[in-house]
Structure formats: structure tokens, C-alpha cells
Amino acid sequence: MDFKSVFTKNWPYKVAAVVLSVLLWLSVSADAEVAEQPVSTLLEIQVSDSAWSLREVRPAEITTTFRGGRNQVFAALSAEPVIRKVIDQVEDTVVQVPLSTSEVIYNRQLGVAPVGVSPEVVNVYLEERVGKRVAVAGRTDATAAPGVLVVGMQVAPDSVWLQGPASFVNEISEVTTATFEVGAVSARVTRQLEIALPPDLAGLSVEPATVIATVEVDSLRTRLFTSEVIATGPRALMAALDPPTVTVVVTGPAGIVDGLDPADVRVTVEIPNSFEAAASYPVAAALPDDVAGTVTIDLVPERVSAGIASDPPDP
């Protein structure tokens, strides 16, 4: 008999069988080995008394220790257990709330059991519940597709009723929406968004909890204006400007740019006390205040020469 051929025949399958056997043995050994593992636990506290709100829980970190086979204990880490408590009646601003393993909600099919909760008692700090109306600000990642401009984001309603602990509510004048994630847009987009309350402040609620958000867009428009340059400053009357007019390029939302009148575009140049003949000075353009910041303005040329006027004013 060729013993060498017996051992080398189908050797990949034999190696795989050995590896699988070792892995199976390790798995069975891990299941048989009893272990304990602390797992972060979520504590949910509901205050039934409508005159009071939850302000803070100390300590804030709750852990439950589970016991079971090592593999099962590690599996318990994948889903955070929960303890839910209800405070029906408030008699003081600080309530001591006991915690026990019998209250831990977890996946019992994992084959593990809670053997301890730390801490066993938490201090729940309560505060008088107040309410007020606050403004809502929208948030979006919207960017303009080619040929359009994002002209704003509107929310409806634009204010909500905020309730919670007095010390928190009194410091808040505005809440924001969750981010309106739309990316590049070429037309108006509308979506229902939740109000994003500050995550580090407990006991807050809003009514309504959602608003309708709309990202507004408009066509991109460019218009050219030929505007007279107006000299300003202490030596303005002595200056002769060259050229006397410049081209103003206004780019922005069509609804705004189309409504501009040539008289709305004011171009000026500051002539200082140190005015010198044939020197050049930068020009500036301004639109009415109600359109400032919504358009871009370019000037051609960007500077004008200022010579001495042939007929200077009488002293």
C-alpha cells in the first residue's frame, strides 16, 4: 500500500475538515464557559404629572451586568437593553428611583440573564413645566443646479409651542428642523421635517413636532446696466471722471433682477483730500437695501481716472 498517496489524496478537503472541527470545538467551548459582561443600558423615565418635567438624571450612565455563555454575552452587546420607569406623582424636585434586574428589557432568546444593575438608585431632578412659542429655522444642504439659484428655505408653521423645564425653555428662542437633505436642486422641493430639539436637554417637547419645509429656487438672470459714476468725498466737485459711466453686471434670481430699474443701480467713487490729477480710484456699486446680499455685482471698469475739472467751482 502506498501510504504517501493515502495521506496526500484529497488533502485540501482533509485540511478544511480539521479547521472546521477546531472552530466547532472553540465555539462549543465558548458557549460552555460562563462569563459576565456589563452592558450600557438606556434609562427611559416618563413623568405623568403634567405640571412637572424631567430635567436631569444622575448618574447618567446605567449598566446591566449579564451572565451566560461567552458567545451569548457578547451577543447581548449588539442590542442596548432598556429600563422604563414612570413617576406618577411628584412631591419634590428630586426623586430617588430604584433600579432592579427584573425591570431590564432585553432579548431573552439570547440565553443570558441580568445579574446586576449599576447604580441601583438614580436621582431624578424635576422642574416646573412651562411653555412658550418659539421660531423655527430651517436647515438644508440644498445647492443650485446649473442655471438656477437657491433663494431660500421656508417652513410652515414658522413657530411651534415649546414645553419643558423652565430653566431650559426660558433660554431657547429658536429651534431648528432636521437637515433637509436634497443636494442639487433645479426646482422647488417640499418635504415634512421633524423639529430637532437639543439632544443634551431632557424633558423638552414641541407641538407640532413636524413642519412643512420648502426649498425655493429661481432662474438665474444676468442684466447689464450703464450707470453714471457719481463722485463723492471732500474733493468731489473738483474731479473730472474718465470714463464718466461704467457697465454694471448684476446676476441673481430672475424675480429680483428683472424688477430692477436703472435708477436702482448707484455707482460711486470716493475722491479724497489727497486728490491728484490723473490718479485712478476704485468704483463701488450699490443696490437698494431690500435686494442686498441676493445678487452679485461686477463693474467694468473697476477703476476710473479723476482729472481736474476744466471749470472748477468758485471758492
VOVO-622509 format. One line per field, with one value per residue (C-alpha): residue in one letter; x, y, z. Coordinates in Angstrom, 1 decimal, padded with zeros to 4 digits, always signed. Layout:
% residues N
residu c(A / ...)
u c(X / ...)
v c(Y / ...)
w c(Z / ...)
END
This chain:
% residues 315
residu c(M / D / F / K / S / V / F / T / K / N / W / P / Y / K / V / A / A / V / V / L / S / V / L / L / W / L / S / V / S / A / D / A / E / V / A / E / Q / P / V / S / T / L / L / E / I / Q / V / S / D / S / A / W / S / L / R / E / V / R / P / A / E / I / T / T / T / F / R / G / G / R / N / Q / V / F / A / A / L / S / A / E / P / V / I / R / K / V / I / D / Q / V / E / D / T / V / V / Q / V / P / L / S / T / S / E / V / I / Y / N / R / Q / L / G / V / A / P / V / G / V / S / P / E / V / V / N / V / Y / L / E / E / R / V / G / K / R / V / A / V / A / G / R / T / D / A / T / A / A / P / G / V / L / V / V / G / M / Q / V / A / P / D / S / V / W / L / Q / G / P / A / S / F / V / N / E / I / S / E / V / T / T / A / T / F / E / V / G / A / V / S / A / R / V / T / R / Q / L / E / I / A / L / P / P / D / L / A / G / L / S / V / E / P / A / T / V / I / A / T / V / E / V / D / S / L / R / T / R / L / F / T / S / E / V / I / A / T / G / P / R / A / L / M / A / A / L / D / P / P / T / V / T / V / V / V / T / G / P / A / G / I / V / D / G / L / D / P / A / D / V / R / V / T / V / E / I / P / N / S / F / E / A / A / A / S / Y / P / V / A / A / A / L / P / D / D / V / A / G / T / V / T / I / D / L / V / P / E / R / V / S / A / G / I / A / S / D / P / P / D / P)
u c(+000.0 / +001.2 / +000.8 / +002.0 / -000.8 / -003.3 / -002.4 / -002.0 / -005.2 / -007.8 / -005.6 / -007.4 / -010.7 / -008.9 / -007.3 / -010.7 / -012.3 / -009.7 / -010.1 / -013.9 / -013.6 / -011.3 / -013.6 / -016.6 / -014.7 / -013.8 / -017.4 / -018.8 / -016.1 / -017.0 / -020.7 / -019.9 / -017.7 / -019.8 / -018.9 / -020.2 / -020.3 / -021.5 / -023.7 / -024.7 / -028.4 / -030.9 / -033.0 / -036.3 / -038.3 / -041.8 / -043.3 / -047.1 / -047.7 / -048.2 / -047.1 / -043.5 / -040.8 / -037.7 / -034.6 / -031.7 / -030.8 / -027.7 / -025.8 / -026.5 / -024.6 / -026.5 / -025.1 / -026.6 / -024.3 / -025.3 / -024.3 / -024.2 / -022.1 / -019.4 / -020.8 / -024.3 / -022.9 / -021.1 / -024.3 / -026.1 / -023.9 / -025.4 / -028.8 / -028.9 / -031.2 / -033.8 / -035.3 / -038.5 / -039.8 / -042.9 / -043.1 / -046.9 / -046.8 / -044.3 / -043.8 / -040.3 / -038.0 / -035.6 / -036.9 / -034.9 / -035.7 / -034.6 / -033.5 / -033.5 / -032.7 / -036.3 / -037.0 / -034.4 / -035.9 / -033.7 / -033.8 / -034.4 / -033.7 / -030.0 / -029.8 / -028.4 / -029.7 / -029.2 / -027.5 / -026.9 / -027.7 / -025.4 / -026.2 / -029.1 / -030.7 / -030.7 / -031.6 / -034.2 / -034.3 / -037.6 / -038.6 / -041.8 / -043.1 / -043.6 / -044.3 / -043.9 / -043.9 / -040.5 / -039.4 / -038.4 / -035.3 / -034.8 / -031.6 / -030.8 / -027.8 / -029.5 / -027.3 / -028.3 / -028.2 / -026.9 / -029.0 / -030.8 / -030.3 / -031.5 / -033.2 / -034.3 / -036.0 / -039.4 / -041.1 / -044.8 / -045.7 / -042.8 / -043.2 / -044.0 / -045.1 / -042.2 / -042.7 / -040.3 / -038.3 / -038.4 / -034.7 / -034.3 / -037.4 / -036.6 / -033.2 / -034.5 / -035.8 / -035.5 / -035.5 / -034.3 / -035.5 / -033.7 / -031.5 / -033.4 / -031.1 / -031.8 / -028.4 / -028.5 / -032.0 / -033.4 / -037.0 / -038.9 / -038.8 / -041.2 / -040.9 / -042.1 / -039.4 / -039.1 / -038.1 / -034.6 / -034.5 / -031.2 / -030.1 / -028.4 / -031.5 / -034.0 / -037.8 / -038.4 / -041.3 / -042.8 / -046.2 / -046.4 / -043.5 / -043.1 / -043.2 / -043.6 / -040.3 / -039.9 / -036.6 / -037.3 / -035.4 / -035.4 / -033.9 / -030.5 / -030.6 / -027.9 / -028.5 / -026.2 / -026.7 / -024.8 / -024.6 / -023.2 / -020.3 / -021.1 / -018.0 / -018.3 / -015.9 / -014.4 / -012.9 / -015.7 / -016.6 / -013.1 / -012.9 / -013.5 / -014.1 / -012.9 / -014.9 / -018.0 / -020.0 / -019.3 / -021.1 / -022.7 / -023.2 / -026.0 / -026.5 / -029.2 / -032.7 / -034.8 / -037.6 / -035.3 / -033.0 / -035.9 / -037.5 / -034.5 / -034.8 / -031.6 / -032.1 / -031.7 / -028.0 / -025.9 / -022.2 / -019.8 / -016.2 / -014.6 / -012.4 / -010.1 / -008.4 / -005.2 / -006.7 / -004.2 / -004.8 / -004.8 / -004.9 / -007.3 / -009.7 / -011.9 / -015.6 / -018.3 / -021.9 / -024.9 / -028.5 / -031.5 / -031.2 / -034.0 / -032.0 / -028.6 / -027.0 / -029.2 / -027.3 / -023.7 / -022.3 / -019.4 / -018.1 / -016.4 / -014.0 / -013.3 / -011.4 / -011.9 / -009.4 / -010.0 / -008.6 / -009.2 / -012.4 / -012.0 / -014.4 / -013.8 / -016.4 / -015.9 / -014.3)
v c(+000.0 / +003.5 / +005.3 / +008.5 / +008.6 / +007.8 / +010.9 / +013.2 / +012.2 / +015.0 / +016.8 / +020.2 / +018.6 / +017.0 / +020.3 / +022.0 / +019.3 / +019.7 / +023.5 / +023.2 / +020.8 / +023.1 / +026.1 / +024.0 / +022.9 / +026.5 / +027.6 / +024.8 / +025.6 / +029.3 / +028.5 / +026.3 / +028.9 / +031.1 / +034.8 / +038.1 / +041.3 / +044.9 / +046.4 / +050.0 / +050.4 / +053.0 / +054.5 / +055.9 / +057.9 / +059.2 / +061.9 / +061.5 / +064.7 / +067.3 / +070.2 / +068.8 / +067.9 / +065.8 / +067.9 / +065.6 / +062.1 / +061.4 / +059.4 / +059.4 / +056.2 / +053.0 / +049.5 / +046.0 / +043.0 / +039.9 / +036.3 / +033.5 / +031.6 / +033.8 / +033.9 / +034.8 / +037.5 / +039.1 / +038.9 / +040.8 / +043.8 / +044.2 / +045.4 / +048.0 / +046.9 / +049.3 / +050.1 / +052.1 / +053.9 / +056.0 / +058.8 / +059.2 / +061.8 / +064.5 / +065.7 / +067.1 / +068.4 / +065.4 / +061.9 / +058.8 / +056.0 / +052.4 / +050.1 / +046.3 / +043.5 / +042.5 / +045.7 / +045.2 / +044.8 / +042.7 / +039.9 / +036.8 / +034.5 / +035.2 / +032.8 / +035.3 / +036.7 / +040.1 / +039.7 / +043.3 / +046.9 / +049.8 / +052.1 / +050.6 / +054.0 / +057.2 / +060.8 / +062.2 / +066.0 / +067.6 / +071.2 / +073.1 / +072.6 / +075.8 / +076.6 / +079.3 / +079.9 / +079.9 / +080.5 / +077.6 / +077.9 / +075.6 / +073.7 / +072.3 / +071.1 / +072.3 / +073.6 / +075.1 / +073.1 / +074.9 / +077.8 / +078.4 / +079.9 / +078.7 / +081.7 / +080.5 / +077.9 / +078.4 / +076.4 / +076.3 / +076.9 / +079.2 / +078.8 / +076.0 / +075.6 / +074.5 / +072.9 / +071.6 / +072.5 / +076.3 / +076.8 / +075.2 / +076.7 / +080.3 / +080.1 / +079.0 / +081.5 / +079.3 / +075.7 / +074.1 / +071.5 / +068.3 / +068.9 / +069.0 / +066.7 / +067.3 / +068.1 / +069.9 / +071.2 / +072.7 / +073.2 / +073.9 / +071.0 / +070.4 / +067.9 / +067.2 / +067.6 / +066.9 / +069.6 / +068.8 / +069.5 / +070.0 / +066.4 / +067.4 / +068.9 / +066.5 / +066.9 / +069.1 / +068.7 / +070.7 / +071.0 / +070.4 / +068.0 / +068.4 / +071.3 / +071.5 / +072.8 / +074.2 / +075.0 / +077.8 / +078.3 / +080.8 / +081.1 / +082.7 / +086.0 / +088.5 / +092.1 / +094.9 / +098.5 / +101.5 / +103.8 / +107.2 / +107.4 / +109.8 / +111.4 / +111.6 / +112.9 / +116.2 / +116.9 / +115.5 / +118.8 / +119.3 / +115.9 / +115.1 / +111.3 / +109.2 / +107.3 / +109.0 / +105.8 / +102.2 / +098.9 / +097.2 / +093.4 / +092.2 / +088.5 / +086.9 / +085.4 / +086.4 / +087.6 / +090.2 / +091.1 / +091.6 / +094.0 / +096.3 / +099.8 / +101.5 / +104.1 / +101.3 / +100.9 / +103.6 / +103.8 / +106.0 / +106.9 / +108.4 / +111.5 / +112.1 / +115.2 / +113.9 / +114.0 / +114.2 / +114.8 / +111.7 / +109.4 / +106.4 / +105.4 / +102.3 / +102.5 / +100.8 / +099.9 / +099.5 / +098.3 / +099.1 / +097.6 / +095.1 / +093.3 / +093.5 / +090.1 / +088.3 / +089.3 / +089.6 / +092.8 / +093.2 / +096.5 / +097.3 / +099.0 / +098.6 / +102.0 / +105.4 / +108.2 / +111.5 / +114.6 / +118.2 / +119.7 / +122.4 / +124.6 / +124.1 / +125.7 / +129.1 / +129.2)
w c(+000.0 / -000.9 / +002.4 / +001.0 / -001.6 / +001.2 / +003.1 / +000.2 / -001.7 / -001.4 / +001.1 / +000.7 / +001.9 / +004.8 / +005.9 / +005.7 / +007.8 / +010.5 / +010.6 / +010.9 / +013.7 / +015.6 / +015.1 / +016.2 / +019.3 / +020.1 / +019.6 / +021.9 / +024.5 / +024.4 / +024.9 / +027.8 / +029.5 / +031.8 / +031.6 / +032.9 / +030.9 / +031.8 / +029.0 / +028.7 / +029.4 / +028.3 / +031.1 / +030.0 / +032.6 / +032.0 / +034.2 / +034.3 / +036.3 / +033.6 / +035.9 / +036.0 / +033.5 / +033.7 / +033.8 / +034.6 / +035.8 / +037.9 / +037.4 / +033.7 / +032.8 / +033.6 / +033.1 / +033.4 / +034.0 / +032.1 / +032.8 / +030.3 / +027.8 / +026.5 / +022.9 / +024.2 / +026.5 / +023.6 / +021.5 / +024.2 / +023.5 / +020.0 / +021.3 / +024.1 / +027.0 / +028.4 / +031.8 / +031.7 / +034.8 / +035.4 / +038.0 / +038.7 / +041.4 / +042.2 / +045.7 / +045.5 / +042.8 / +043.4 / +043.3 / +044.1 / +041.7 / +042.4 / +039.5 / +039.5 / +037.2 / +037.0 / +035.1 / +032.4 / +028.9 / +026.6 / +024.1 / +026.3 / +023.4 / +023.8 / +026.7 / +029.2 / +032.4 / +034.1 / +037.5 / +038.5 / +037.7 / +038.4 / +040.0 / +041.9 / +042.6 / +040.5 / +041.4 / +039.1 / +039.0 / +038.1 / +037.4 / +036.8 / +033.3 / +031.3 / +027.6 / +025.1 / +021.3 / +019.6 / +016.0 / +013.7 / +011.5 / +008.5 / +007.7 / +004.3 / +002.2 / -001.0 / -003.7 / -007.0 / -010.2 / -013.3 / -014.4 / -011.1 / -007.6 / -004.2 / -002.9 / +000.5 / +002.7 / +004.2 / +007.0 / +007.8 / +010.5 / +011.3 / +015.0 / +017.4 / +021.0 / +023.2 / +026.6 / +029.2 / +032.3 / +033.0 / +033.0 / +029.6 / +027.9 / +029.1 / +027.4 / +024.0 / +021.4 / +018.3 / +017.3 / +014.1 / +011.7 / +010.9 / +007.9 / +004.6 / +002.5 / -001.2 / -002.8 / -006.1 / -007.0 / -010.1 / -008.9 / -005.7 / -003.3 / -000.3 / +002.5 / +006.0 / +008.6 / +012.3 / +014.8 / +016.0 / +019.8 / +021.5 / +022.4 / +025.6 / +027.1 / +028.7 / +029.0 / +026.0 / +023.6 / +020.8 / +019.2 / +016.3 / +016.2 / +012.4 / +009.9 / +006.1 / +004.6 / +001.1 / -000.7 / -003.1 / -006.3 / -009.1 / -012.6 / -012.8 / -014.6 / -015.7 / -016.7 / -017.8 / -016.7 / -017.9 / -014.9 / -014.4 / -011.8 / -009.0 / -007.3 / -003.5 / -000.8 / +000.1 / -003.4 / -005.4 / -007.2 / -008.5 / -010.2 / -013.9 / -014.2 / -017.1 / -018.1 / -016.7 / -016.9 / -016.2 / -017.0 / -014.1 / -014.4 / -012.0 / -011.6 / -009.4 / -009.1 / -012.1 / -009.9 / -008.4 / -011.3 / -013.7 / -011.3 / -011.1 / -012.6 / -013.9 / -011.2 / -008.6 / -009.5 / -007.9 / -008.7 / -006.7 / -006.4 / -003.4 / -004.1 / -001.1 / +000.2 / -001.3 / -004.7 / -007.5 / -011.2 / -013.4 / -010.4 / -010.6 / -007.8 / -007.3 / -008.0 / -006.0 / -006.8 / -004.5 / -004.9 / -002.7 / +000.8 / +000.2 / -002.5 / -000.9 / -000.5 / -003.0 / -006.1 / -007.3 / -008.9 / -011.2 / -012.6 / -015.9 / -015.5 / -011.8 / -011.5 / -013.1 / -013.6 / -011.9 / -013.6 / -012.6 / -013.9 / -016.5 / -014.7 / -011.0 / -008.8 / -007.4 / -003.9)
END
